[in-house]
Amino acid sequence: MTGRGRVAADSLLTVLAPAIWGSTYLVTTEFLPPDRPFLAAMVRALPAGLLLLLFTRSLPSGVWWWRSLVLGTLNIGAFLYLLFVAAYLLPGGIAALVMSVQPVIVLLLGALLLRQAIRPAHLLACLLGAAGVGLLVVGPEAALDPVGVLAGLAAAVSMGTGIVLTKRWGRPAGVGLLGFTGWQLTAGGLVLLPATLVLEGLPTSVTAVNLAGFAYLGLIGALLSYALWFRGLERLPALAVSFLSFASPLTATVLGFLVLDETLTPVQGIGALAAVGAVLLVQFTAHRPPTRPAAEPGGAPGSGARGTGGSGAPTALRSGAPEAAVR
């Protein structure tokens, strides 16, 4: 398979994760007990994480104890809680569209932590994305819950930070993808557990419909989807993976239209198009390598020889990302 073929295949597998996450909003409103974001997030993460730990028999060591806690909190615990707050308070498509600013966040954090250059097109994408979200949430016809909007934006910041740190730290040698996923799901679930018990408590009754919703979110929405997501994050540039997250609002919007009769107002439609345009602009420029000098003779440091990823072509230069971002 050619390099482009591998990228296409990895992208198709990775995009399944945010597409699955897009169904979270429908499942939350139709299957789960009302107004329990901590419980929903904890049940989604902790059982799946414990199952993976039991299956892989792998635990962190050394610095990976605290790194797993940080990544688990950002990618799982805080993100899922904020996602469920937005899901309870906003229409599914709108909640996911608010969180579509995540690629812009990854772009800015990538410049700080991964030393990725920000081009003029990237700044234009930031302005376009901000304008799009503004039209979505402050238009005269929107009337959206401000807490839900803030939760959606905070969820995008949490996951965006987790993506960049995951690229920066990589995965420890000798640890499989499922074990690495299990560490983060368990850490995120354990962070949510005391908040669930103290702030919400357990429901007095759980219906068969509730159990079906929790099972779907845990097995499909967490265990399967996060394994696909972290696999893609290892193989693709961080900005490209973040762009694939736009499958989430697309799925949520389609499901909301087909099942819940949700629609966008004209103002919100313009905002959605602006947000899509910003993400597409970021994705397009992410794959255009910046102008670089020719490789130094003999493959000296700085020539990109160490970033080939085994294919003979410098991965870091192809993606426009620094070498540290693809390890």
Disulfide bonds with the S-S distance in Angstrom:
none
